[in-house]
């Protein structure tokens, strides 16, 4: 789903009365509410990637003088750092770097942050289980928080959290009997 389609849905749910001409434009319209919603899309997308990213990447990194520059990777978290023999290597996060206890080459598995989206961009969610509806709930939560309407922000946050819990639950809602329906 494109960002402008998400903004349109959010506008309808929040009664923002956006003109239909906005949604045929290639660039963000000159409307502060629409711009805020696009910013909220980026904020919620990053939040989801930080918590639910499933597309993991692997690379070999070099550690010199106890740290590794990670600014080129646009990562949100490191899942593992191992040496050539498969042994875990302890690390700490720093500002665009990892502090590592020893120098050398290491295999790093990490989750990457999403690219920033704009008006005509396609939103790629971090998991197939997270639906566009859940994302819209999060965008509305963020929008109301940014505009200072804390009551509505809390209501949309509850919907967002509840929907995330349902779609990302590992339990199954329906279990069939082993021998059939008898």
Sine and cosine of phi, psi and omega as CSV:
sin_phi,cos_phi,sin_psi,cos_psi,sin_omega,cos_omega
0.00,0.00,0.64,-0.77,-0.01,-1.00
-0.99,0.14,0.40,-0.92,-0.01,-1.00
-0.86,0.52,-0.68,0.74,-0.03,-1.00
-0.90,0.43,-0.49,0.87,0.08,-1.00
-0.94,0.34,-0.61,0.79,0.06,-1.00
-0.92,0.40,-0.68,0.74,0.04,-1.00
-0.88,0.47,-0.62,0.78,0.03,-1.00
-0.89,0.46,-0.72,0.69,0.02,-1.00
-0.89,0.45,-0.70,0.71,0.03,-1.00
-0.88,0.48,-0.66,0.75,0.03,-1.00
-0.88,0.47,-0.63,0.78,0.03,-1.00
-0.93,0.37,-0.68,0.73,-0.01,-1.00
-0.93,0.36,-0.50,0.87,-0.04,-1.00
-0.99,-0.17,0.10,1.00,-0.03,-1.00
0.79,0.61,0.78,0.62,0.00,-1.00
-1.00,-0.02,-0.13,0.99,0.07,-1.00
0.76,0.64,0.83,0.55,0.09,-1.00
-0.97,0.25,0.68,-0.73,0.09,-1.00
-0.91,0.41,0.54,-0.84,-0.02,-1.00
-0.91,0.42,-0.35,0.93,0.01,-1.00
-0.91,0.41,-0.40,0.92,0.03,-1.00
-0.86,0.51,-0.58,0.82,-0.22,-0.98
-1.00,0.02,0.09,1.00,0.15,-0.99
-0.96,-0.27,-0.08,1.00,0.01,-1.00
-0.97,0.26,0.43,-0.91,0.05,-1.00
-1.00,0.00,-0.51,0.86,0.00,-1.00
-0.94,-0.34,0.32,-0.95,0.00,-1.00
-0.87,0.49,0.76,-0.65,0.03,-1.00
-0.90,0.43,0.35,-0.94,0.00,-1.00
-0.99,0.13,0.94,0.35,-0.02,-1.00
-0.66,-0.75,0.86,-0.52,-0.09,-1.00
-0.88,0.48,-0.54,0.84,0.01,-1.00
-0.91,0.40,-0.68,0.73,0.02,-1.00
-0.91,0.41,-0.65,0.76,0.02,-1.00
-0.90,0.44,-0.66,0.75,0.04,-1.00
-0.89,0.46,-0.65,0.76,0.01,-1.00
-0.90,0.43,-0.60,0.80,0.06,-1.00
-0.91,0.41,-0.67,0.74,0.05,-1.00
-0.88,0.47,-0.64,0.77,0.02,-1.00
-0.91,0.42,-0.59,0.81,0.07,-1.00
-0.85,0.52,-0.71,0.71,0.00,-1.00
-0.91,0.42,-0.65,0.76,0.00,-1.00
-0.90,0.43,-0.74,0.68,-0.04,-1.00
-0.94,0.35,-0.61,0.79,0.03,-1.00
-0.88,0.48,-0.69,0.72,0.03,-1.00
-0.90,0.43,-0.65,0.76,0.04,-1.00
-0.86,0.50,-0.70,0.72,0.00,-1.00
-0.91,0.41,-0.66,0.75,0.01,-1.00
-0.91,0.41,-0.59,0.81,0.01,-1.00
-0.91,0.41,-0.53,0.85,-0.07,-1.00
-0.99,-0.17,-0.53,0.85,-0.18,-0.98
-0.81,-0.59,0.26,0.97,-0.04,-1.00
-0.88,0.48,0.78,-0.62,0.02,-1.00
-0.92,-0.39,-0.32,0.95,0.03,-1.00
-0.99,0.12,0.98,-0.17,-0.06,-1.00
-0.99,-0.13,0.48,-0.88,0.01,-1.00
-0.84,-0.55,0.44,-0.90,0.01,-1.00
-0.78,-0.62,0.59,-0.81,0.04,-1.00
-0.42,-0.91,0.25,-0.97,0.09,-1.00
-0.98,-0.22,0.79,-0.61,0.00,-1.00
-0.88,-0.47,0.47,-0.88,0.03,-1.00
-0.95,-0.33,0.75,-0.66,0.03,-1.00
-0.95,-0.32,0.83,-0.56,0.05,-1.00
-0.79,-0.61,0.68,-0.73,0.02,-1.00
0.83,0.56,0.52,0.86,0.11,-0.99
1.00,0.06,0.02,1.00,0.07,-1.00
-0.59,-0.81,0.35,-0.94,-0.02,-1.00
-0.81,-0.58,0.78,-0.62,0.04,-1.00
-0.97,0.24,0.85,-0.52,-0.03,-1.00
-0.92,-0.39,0.20,0.98,-0.07,-1.00
-0.89,0.45,-0.44,0.90,-0.02,-1.00
-0.97,0.24,-0.24,0.97,-0.12,-0.99
-1.00,-0.08,-0.26,0.97,-0.02,-1.00
0.74,0.68,0.79,0.61,-0.09,-1.00
-1.00,-0.09,0.45,-0.89,0.08,-1.00
-0.96,-0.26,-0.44,0.90,0.07,-1.00
-0.30,-0.96,0.47,-0.88,0.07,-1.00
-0.98,-0.21,0.79,-0.61,0.01,-1.00
-1.00,-0.01,-0.54,0.84,0.05,-1.00
-0.37,-0.93,0.50,-0.87,0.11,-0.99
-0.69,-0.72,0.90,-0.43,-0.06,-1.00
-0.77,-0.63,0.45,-0.90,0.05,-1.00
-1.00,0.09,-0.08,-1.00,-0.04,-1.00
-0.90,0.44,-0.33,0.94,0.00,-1.00
-0.99,-0.14,0.08,1.00,0.03,-1.00
1.00,0.09,0.17,0.99,0.01,-1.00
-1.00,0.08,0.71,-0.70,0.04,-1.00
-0.88,0.47,0.62,-0.78,0.04,-1.00
-0.89,-0.46,0.77,-0.64,-0.01,-1.00
-0.97,0.26,0.62,-0.79,-0.01,-1.00
-0.53,-0.85,0.29,-0.96,0.12,-0.99
-0.74,-0.67,0.50,-0.86,0.04,-1.00
-0.99,0.17,0.61,-0.79,0.16,-0.99
-0.76,-0.65,-0.11,-0.99,0.02,-1.00
-0.96,0.28,0.98,-0.22,-0.06,-1.00
0.84,0.54,0.54,0.84,0.06,-1.00
-0.39,-0.92,0.29,-0.96,0.12,-0.99
-0.90,-0.43,0.74,-0.68,0.14,-0.99
-1.00,-0.03,0.82,-0.57,-0.08,-1.00
-0.83,-0.56,0.54,-0.84,-0.10,-0.99
-0.96,0.28,-0.27,0.96,0.02,-1.00
-0.52,-0.86,0.36,-0.93,-0.01,-1.00
-1.00,0.06,0.36,-0.93,0.05,-1.00
0.61,-0.79,-0.16,-0.99,0.06,-1.00
-0.98,-0.18,0.72,-0.70,-0.05,-1.00
-0.69,-0.72,0.47,-0.88,0.09,-1.00
-1.00,-0.01,0.82,-0.57,-0.02,-1.00
-0.90,-0.45,0.76,-0.65,0.11,-0.99
-0.94,-0.35,0.82,-0.58,-0.10,-1.00
-0.59,-0.81,0.33,-0.94,0.11,-0.99
-0.98,-0.20,0.71,-0.71,-0.07,-1.00
-0.99,-0.13,0.57,-0.82,0.11,-0.99
-0.96,0.28,0.43,-0.90,0.02,-1.00
-0.97,0.24,0.36,-0.93,0.14,-0.99
-0.95,0.31,0.47,-0.88,0.01,-1.00
-0.92,0.39,0.66,-0.75,0.00,-1.00
-0.98,-0.17,0.44,-0.90,0.05,-1.00
-0.79,-0.61,-0.08,-1.00,-0.14,-0.99
-0.78,0.63,-0.70,0.71,-0.10,-1.00
-0.98,-0.20,0.19,0.98,-0.02,-1.00
-0.98,0.20,0.43,-0.90,0.11,-0.99
-1.00,0.01,0.73,-0.69,0.02,-1.00
-1.00,0.01,0.84,-0.54,0.06,-1.00
-0.94,-0.33,0.93,-0.37,-0.03,-1.00
-0.98,0.18,0.44,-0.90,-0.11,-0.99
-0.95,0.31,-0.29,0.96,-0.02,-1.00
-0.61,-0.79,0.57,-0.82,0.04,-1.00
-0.93,0.37,-0.33,0.94,-0.01,-1.00
-0.97,0.24,-0.41,0.91,0.00,-1.00
-1.00,0.10,0.85,-0.53,-0.07,-1.00
-1.00,-0.05,0.22,-0.98,0.06,-1.00
-0.88,0.48,-0.58,0.81,0.00,-1.00
-0.88,0.48,-0.69,0.73,0.02,-1.00
-0.89,0.45,-0.66,0.75,0.00,-1.00
-0.89,0.46,-0.68,0.74,0.03,-1.00
-0.87,0.50,-0.67,0.74,0.04,-1.00
-0.85,0.53,-0.70,0.72,0.00,-1.00
-0.91,0.41,-0.63,0.78,0.02,-1.00
-0.90,0.43,-0.68,0.74,0.03,-1.00
-0.91,0.42,-0.63,0.78,0.07,-1.00
-0.85,0.53,-0.73,0.68,-0.03,-1.00
-0.92,0.40,-0.65,0.76,0.00,-1.00
-0.87,0.50,-0.74,0.67,-0.02,-1.00
-0.93,0.37,-0.53,0.85,0.06,-1.00
-0.92,0.39,-0.67,0.74,0.00,-1.00
-0.92,0.40,-0.62,0.79,-0.02,-1.00
-0.99,0.13,-0.11,0.99,0.10,-1.00
1.00,0.00,0.18,0.98,0.05,-1.00
-1.00,-0.03,1.00,0.07,-0.15,-0.99
-0.93,0.36,-0.53,0.85,0.01,-1.00
-0.91,0.42,-0.75,0.67,0.03,-1.00
-0.93,0.37,-0.58,0.82,0.05,-1.00
-0.88,0.48,-0.66,0.75,0.01,-1.00
-0.91,0.41,-0.65,0.76,0.01,-1.00
-0.89,0.46,-0.72,0.69,0.00,-1.00
-0.94,0.33,-0.51,0.86,0.07,-1.00
-0.91,0.42,-0.66,0.75,0.06,-1.00
-0.87,0.50,-0.71,0.70,0.03,-1.00
-0.88,0.47,-0.69,0.73,-0.01,-1.00
-0.88,0.48,-0.77,0.63,-0.02,-1.00
-0.90,0.43,-0.68,0.74,0.02,-1.00
-0.90,0.45,-0.69,0.72,0.00,-1.00
-0.91,0.41,-0.63,0.78,0.06,-1.00
-0.90,0.44,-0.66,0.75,0.00,-1.00
-0.88,0.47,-0.63,0.78,-0.01,-1.00
-0.94,0.33,-0.75,0.66,-0.11,-0.99
-0.97,0.24,-0.36,0.93,-0.02,-1.00
-0.96,-0.28,0.17,0.99,0.02,-1.00
-0.94,0.33,0.60,-0.80,0.03,-1.00
-1.00,-0.04,-0.13,0.99,0.03,-1.00
-1.00,0.05,0.46,-0.89,0.03,-1.00
-0.99,-0.13,0.65,-0.76,-0.05,-1.00
-0.97,0.25,-0.50,0.87,-0.08,-1.00
-0.79,-0.61,0.80,-0.61,0.07,-1.00
-0.85,-0.52,0.80,-0.60,0.00,-1.00
-1.00,0.07,0.51,-0.86,0.07,-1.00
-0.89,0.45,0.48,-0.88,-0.06,-1.00
-0.89,0.45,-0.65,0.76,-0.10,-0.99
-1.00,-0.05,0.10,1.00,0.02,-1.00
0.92,-0.39,-0.37,-0.93,-0.13,-0.99
-1.00,-0.05,-0.05,1.00,-0.11,-0.99
-0.89,0.46,0.00,0.00,0.00,0.00
